Structures are given as C-alpha cells and as structure tokens.
Amino acid sequence: MNISIQKRNPVIRYLLLSCIVGIVTIAFWSNSKRQLSAIMTNTYIPYAHEFLTTEQEQSYTALLRTFTTELGIQTRLLFEDDTHILHYEDTTLAFVIQPSYKKGYIIYPPLLKQTLSSAEWNTLNIQLTHILQTNDWKNTLPHFIEDVRIILSSRIT
C-alpha cells in the first residue's frame, strides 16, 4: 500500500507545483502590466502607498491618464516634496500634495501658463490647499483634479 501512494505522490506534487507556478506567473504578469502601463503613460504616482489605498491609487492613475489621452498633457500627482522628479519634465502638469503640512500647489508647464491667467492659477492653488486642510481630501481631490481638467479642456480646445 505504501508503494502505490509513493507512485502517485510525484504526480500530485508536480500538479500542485505547476498550479503554484502558474498562479504566481499570472499575478506577476498582471502586476507588471499595470505598473508598465502607469510608467508608459507617465502617470506613476511615487510614494502613493503611504497615503492612498490601492483602489484610490488606481482611481487617481486613471484620472491622470485622461489628461494625456484627451488633452495631450502629461500630468503627475506628487506627494510631499517629490518636485525633484520634475527637473527634466518642463512639459508636465504636476499636482504637488503635502498632506503632512496640509498644503498643495500646482506646477504648470510654460505652455499651459498662457491658458489661464496668473490669478486663475493662484485661485486653483488656494482651492487645492483648502481641500487638503479637510479630513476628506482623499475623496474631494479627484473632483478638484477633474475640475482642472475641464477648465483646461475648455481653454485648449
């Protein structure tokens, strides 16, 4: 009886090992595909895991991607003081969020500077800071970003 169990055991081990390798491969592939998509569309959000859940990060990434697809504007969401990332990207619109200081501001590229007056850009920066001073900023910030997209869309097209 021991002999028959030992003969079947390698087959069962092989099947279980194949299932595990398949599951890990699929999980790795889907994660890599998501990360590569975010990097290729330049919507990767550095340090987001410190402030946002995975679902919120995906929602923000999709929202930022609409700037690229609809307006052709590369857009980034940066947390704390990641502005050093932008030193080479003078064509990128960036929403810089500092939750620990409850402040935020928008860095706009020179080409977008002409679409809105400096007073309008200042008003948007003030609104962003007001949003970050609330405890519900993670839910209200997407609406603000969408409003900025609508304003820019009406001025660009």
SERO-4910 file (N, C-alpha, C, O; in steps of 0.05 Angstrom, whole numbers):
BEGIN
 pado doro    nc1    nc2    nc3   cac1   cac2   cac3    cc1    cc2    cc3    oc1    oc2    oc3
  Met    A     16    -24      0      0      0      0     17     25      0     10     45    -13
  Asn    A     39     25     14     57     48     14     69     52    -14     74     75    -22
  Ile    A     73     31    -29     84     34    -55     66     49    -74     75     66    -89
  Ser    A     40     44    -74     21     57    -91     19     87    -84     15    104   -102
  Ile    A     20     94    -59     19    122    -51     44    137    -61     43    159    -70
  Gln    A     67    124    -58     92    136    -67     92    140    -97    105    159   -107
  Lys    A     80    122   -112     79    125   -141     61    148   -149     68    162   -169
  Arg    A     40    153   -135     22    175   -142     32    202   -131     26    223   -142
  Asn    A     47    201   -111     57    225    -98     73    244   -116     68    268   -116
  Pro    A     91    234   -133    105    252   -151     86    266   -171     91    289   -179
  Val    A     66    253   -180     47    265   -199     31    287   -185     28    309   -196
  Ile    A     22    282   -161      7    303   -146     26    326   -139     17    349   -142
  Arg    A     50    321   -132     69    342   -127     74    359   -152     74    384   -150
  Tyr    A     77    346   -174     81    360   -200     57    378   -207     60    400   -215
  Leu    A     33    367   -203      8    383   -208      6    407   -190      0    429   -199
  Leu    A     11    403   -164      9    425   -145     31    446   -151     25    470   -151
  Leu    A     55    437   -157     76    456   -163     70    471   -189     76    495   -191
  Ser    A     59    458   -209     51    471   -234     29    492   -229     30    514   -240
  Cys    A     10    486   -212    -11    505   -205      0    530   -191     -7    552   -197
  Ile    A     18    525   -172     30    547   -157     47    565   -176     44    589   -175
  Val    A     63    553   -193     79    568   -212     60    584   -231     66    607   -238
  Gly    A     39    572   -240     20    585   -258      7    609   -244      5    631   -257
  Ile    A     -2    606   -220    -15    628   -205      5    651   -201     -2    674   -205
  Val    A     29    644   -192     50    665   -188     56    680   -214     60    704   -214
  Thr    A     59    665   -236     65    677   -262     43    696   -270     48    718   -280
  Ile    A     18    688   -268     -5    705   -275     -5    730   -258    -10    752   -268
  Ala    A     -1    727   -232     -1    750   -214     21    769   -220     17    794   -221
  Phe    A     45    759   -225     68    775   -233     63    790   -259     69    813   -262
  Trp    A     52    776   -278     46    787   -305     26    810   -302     30    831   -314
  Ser    A      5    806   -287    -16    827   -285     -5    851   -270    -11    874   -278
  Asn    A     11    847   -250     22    869   -235     42    885   -253     42    909   -253
  Ser    A     59    870   -267     78    883   -285     64    898   -307     73    920   -314
  Lys    A     42    888   -317     27    901   -338     15    928   -328     16    948   -341
  Arg    A      5    927   -303     -7    952   -291     15    972   -286     12    996   -293
  Gln    A     38    964   -275     60    982   -270     71    994   -296     77   1018   -297
  Leu    A     75    977   -316     86    987   -341     67   1006   -355     75   1026   -366
  Ser    A     41   1001   -353     21   1019   -364     23   1046   -351     21   1067   -364
  Ala    A     25   1046   -324     27   1072   -310     53   1087   -317     53   1111   -319
  Ile    A     75   1072   -320    100   1085   -327    100   1095   -355    109   1118   -360
  Met    A     89   1080   -373     88   1088   -402     71   1112   -406     77   1129   -423
  Thr    A     49   1114   -391     32   1138   -394     40   1160   -375     27   1181   -373
  Asn    A     62   1156   -362     74   1176   -344     55   1184   -321     54   1207   -313
  Thr    A     39   1165   -312     21   1171   -290     28   1155   -265     12   1153   -246
  Tyr    A     52   1145   -264     61   1132   -240     61   1152   -217     71   1174   -220
  Ile    A     51   1144   -194     49   1162   -171     69   1152   -150     63   1133   -135
  Pro    A     92   1165   -147    111   1156   -127    101   1161    -99     88   1181    -94
  Tyr    A    108   1143    -81    101   1145    -53     71   1145    -47     63   1153    -25
  Ala    A     55   1137    -66     26   1138    -62     17   1118    -41     -2   1122    -27
  His    A     32   1096    -39     25   1075    -19     25   1085      9     13   1073     27
  Glu    A     39   1107     15     40   1118     41     14   1133     48      8   1137     72
  Phe    A      0   1142     28    -24   1159     33    -50   1148     22    -71   1154     31
  Leu    A    -48   1131      1    -72   1121    -13    -74   1091    -12    -54   1077    -10
  Thr    A    -98   1081    -13   -102   1052    -16    -97   1045    -45    -95   1063    -62
  Thr    A    -96   1020    -51    -91   1011    -79   -114   1020    -97   -109   1028   -120
  Glu    A   -138   1018    -88   -161   1027   -104   -160   1057   -110   -165   1065   -132
  Gln    A   -153   1072    -89   -151   1101    -93   -129   1108   -113   -132   1126   -130
  Glu    A   -106   1094   -110    -84   1099   -128    -92   1093   -157    -85   1107   -176
  Gln    A   -106   1071   -161   -115   1064   -188   -135   1085   -199   -134   1091   -223
  Ser    A   -152   1095   -182   -171   1116   -190   -156   1141   -198   -163   1153   -218
  Tyr    A   -137   1149   -182   -121   1173   -189   -106   1169   -215   -104   1187   -231
  Thr    A    -94   1145   -218    -79   1139   -242    -97   1142   -267    -89   1153   -287
  Ala    A   -121   1131   -265   -140   1133   -288   -147   1162   -293   -150   1170   -316
  Leu    A   -151   1177   -272   -158   1205   -275   -136   1221   -289   -140   1237   -306
  Leu    A   -111   1216   -280    -88   1230   -292    -84   1221   -321    -75   1237   -337
  Arg    A    -91   1197   -327    -88   1187   -354   -106   1202   -373   -100   1205   -397
  Thr    A   -130   1211   -363   -148   1226   -381   -136   1252   -391   -142   1262   -412
  Phe    A   -118   1264   -374   -104   1289   -383    -88   1282   -408    -87   1298   -427
  Thr    A    -74   1260   -408    -57   1252   -430    -73   1244   -455    -67   1253   -477
  Thr    A    -94   1228   -451   -109   1218   -473   -127   1240   -486   -130   1241   -510
  Glu    A   -139   1257   -470   -158   1277   -480   -145   1303   -487   -153   1316   -507
  Leu    A   -125   1312   -472   -113   1338   -476    -84   1337   -486    -73   1357   -495
  Gly    A    -72   1314   -483    -43   1312   -491    -25   1324   -471     -2   1331   -477
  Ile    A    -34   1327   -446    -17   1339   -425     -9   1317   -406    -25   1303   -394
  Gln    A     18   1314   -403     27   1295   -383     22   1307   -355     28   1330   -350
  Thr    A     11   1291   -338      3   1300   -311     13   1282   -290     13   1257   -293
  Arg    A     23   1293   -269     33   1277   -247     20   1285   -220     12   1308   -217
  Leu    A     18   1266   -202     10   1272   -175     33   1265   -158     42   1242   -156
  Leu    A     45   1285   -144     68   1281   -128     62   1286    -99     48   1305    -92
  Phe    A     72   1268    -82     67   1271    -53     92   1283    -39    115   1277    -47
  Glu    A     87   1299    -19    107   1312     -3    125   1329    -21    115   1347    -34
  Asp    A    151   1324    -21    168   1342    -36    183   1326    -58    208   1325    -57
  Asp    A    168   1315    -76    180   1299    -98    184   1317   -123    186   1306   -145
  Thr    A    186   1343   -119    188   1360   -142    214   1357   -157    217   1365   -180
  His    A    234   1344   -144    259   1339   -158    255   1321   -182    272   1320   -200
  Ile    A    233   1306   -182    227   1288   -205    222   1305   -230    227   1296   -252
  Leu    A    212   1329   -226    204   1346   -249    226   1362   -261    221   1377   -280
  His    A    250   1360   -251    272   1378   -261    277   1375   -291    287   1393   -304
  Tyr    A    270   1352   -303    274   1348   -331    248   1348   -347    248   1346   -372
  Glu    A    225   1352   -334    200   1350   -347    186   1377   -347    168   1382   -331
  Asp    A    194   1394   -365    182   1421   -366    156   1421   -382    145   1442   -387
  Thr    A    147   1398   -389    121   1396   -404    100   1382   -387     79   1374   -397
  Thr    A    105   1379   -361     87   1364   -344     72   1381   -325     84   1399   -312
  Leu    A     46   1377   -323     29   1390   -303     30   1372   -278     26   1348   -280
  Ala    A     37   1384   -255     40   1369   -231     23   1380   -209     23   1404   -203
  Phe    A      9   1362   -195     -6   1369   -171     12   1359   -148     14   1335   -144
  Val    A     23   1377   -133     41   1370   -111     25   1371    -85     13   1392    -78
  Ile    A     23   1349    -72      7   1346    -48     25   1342    -24     42   1324    -24
  Gln    A     20   1357     -3     36   1354     22     16   1350     45     10   1369     59
  Pro    A      6   1325     48    -14   1320     69     -4   1326     97    -20   1335    114
  Ser    A     22   1322    103     31   1327    130     31   1357    137     28   1364    160
  Tyr    A     34   1374    117     32   1403    121      5   1414    114     -1   1438    118
  Lys    A    -13   1397    103    -39   1405     93    -38   1428     73    -53   1448     74
  Lys    A    -19   1425     54    -14   1444     33    -12   1430      7     -7   1406      5
  Gly    A    -16   1445    -14    -13   1435    -41    -11   1457    -61    -19   1480    -56
  Tyr    A      1   1451    -83      4   1471   -104      6   1457   -131     11   1433   -132
  Ile    A      3   1473   -152      3   1462   -179     28   1474   -193     32   1498   -192
  Ile    A     44   1456   -205     66   1465   -221     56   1461   -250     49   1439   -259
  Tyr    A     56   1483   -265     46   1481   -292     68   1488   -312     85   1504   -306
  Pro    A     68   1474   -334     89   1479   -354     85   1506   -368     63   1517   -368
  Pro    A    106   1516   -379    105   1543   -392     83   1545   -413     70   1566   -416
  Leu    A     78   1523   -428     57   1525   -449     29   1527   -437     12   1540   -450
  Leu    A     25   1516   -414     -1   1519   -401     -5   1545   -386    -27   1554   -380
  Lys    A     17   1559   -381     16   1584   -367     -2   1604   -381    -14   1621   -369
  Gln    A     -2   1602   -408    -17   1621   -424    -47   1615   -425    -62   1632   -432
  Thr    A    -55   1591   -418    -83   1584   -419    -99   1597   -397   -123   1603   -401
  Leu    A    -87   1601   -374   -101   1613   -352    -85   1637   -342    -60   1637   -345
  Ser    A    -98   1656   -331    -83   1679   -320    -70   1671   -294    -77   1651   -282
  Ser    A    -51   1687   -285    -38   1681   -260    -57   1682   -237    -54   1667   -217
  Ala    A    -77   1699   -238    -98   1700   -217   -113   1674   -216   -120   1663   -194
  Glu    A   -120   1662   -239   -134   1637   -240   -117   1614   -229   -127   1597   -215
  Trp    A    -91   1614   -236    -73   1593   -226    -71   1596   -195    -71   1576   -181
  Asn    A    -69   1621   -185    -68   1625   -156    -94   1616   -143    -93   1604   -121
  Thr    A   -116   1621   -155   -142   1612   -144   -143   1581   -142   -152   1570   -122
  Leu    A   -133   1568   -163   -132   1538   -162   -113   1528   -140   -120   1509   -127
  Asn    A    -91   1542   -137    -73   1534   -115    -86   1537    -88    -82   1521    -70
  Ile    A   -100   1559    -84   -114   1564    -59   -136   1543    -54   -138   1532    -32
  Gln    A   -151   1536    -75   -171   1515    -73   -159   1488    -65   -170   1474    -49
  Leu    A   -136   1482    -78   -122   1457    -71   -114   1456    -42   -117   1436    -29
  Thr    A   -103   1478    -32    -95   1479     -4   -119   1476     14   -117   1463     35
  His    A   -141   1489      7   -166   1486     24   -175   1457     24   -184   1448     45
  Ile    A   -174   1444      2   -182   1416      1   -165   1399     19   -175   1381     33
  Leu    A   -139   1404     19   -120   1388     35   -123   1394     65   -114   1378     82
  Gln    A   -136   1416     72   -139   1422    100   -164   1408    112   -168   1408    136
  Thr    A   -179   1395     95   -202   1379    105   -193   1350    110   -172   1342    100
  Asn    A   -208   1336    126   -201   1308    132   -209   1289    109   -201   1266    109
  Asp    A   -225   1299     91   -236   1283     69   -222   1289     42   -234   1285     21
  Trp    A   -197   1297     44   -183   1306     19   -179   1283     -1   -178   1288    -25
  Lys    A   -177   1258      9   -173   1236    -10   -197   1232    -28   -195   1221    -50
  Asn    A   -221   1240    -18   -245   1237    -34   -252   1262    -50   -265   1260    -72
  Thr    A   -244   1285    -41   -251   1310    -55   -229   1318    -75   -235   1333    -94
  Leu    A   -205   1309    -72   -183   1316    -90   -189   1307   -119   -183   1322   -138
  Pro    A   -200   1283   -123   -206   1275   -151   -225   1294   -165   -223   1299   -189
  His    A   -244   1304   -150   -264   1323   -162   -250   1349   -170   -255   1361   -191
  Phe    A   -231   1358   -153   -216   1382   -160   -199   1378   -185   -198   1395   -202
  Ile    A   -185   1355   -186   -168   1349   -209   -185   1347   -235   -177   1357   -256
  Glu    A   -209   1335   -232   -227   1334   -255   -236   1362   -263   -239   1368   -287
  Asp    A   -241   1380   -244   -249   1407   -250   -227   1422   -265   -232   1437   -284
  Val    A   -202   1417   -256   -179   1429   -270   -178   1419   -299   -172   1435   -317
  Arg    A   -183   1393   -303   -182   1382   -330   -204   1395   -347   -199   1401   -371
  Ile    A   -228   1399   -336   -250   1411   -351   -243   1440   -358   -249   1449   -380
  Ile    A   -232   1455   -339   -224   1483   -344   -203   1484   -366   -206   1500   -385
  Leu    A   -183   1467   -364   -162   1467   -385   -173   1458   -412   -165   1469   -433
  Ser    A   -191   1439   -411   -203   1429   -436   -219   1451   -450   -218   1454   -474
  Ser    A   -233   1467   -434   -249   1489   -447   -231   1511   -458   -239   1525   -477
  Arg    A   -207   1514   -447   -189   1535   -457   -171   1525   -480   -163   1541   -497
  Ile    A   -165   1500   -480   -146   1489   -500   -160   1483   -526   -151   1490   -548
  Thr    A   -183   1470   -524   -197   1462   -549   -219   1481   -557   -232   1477   -577
***
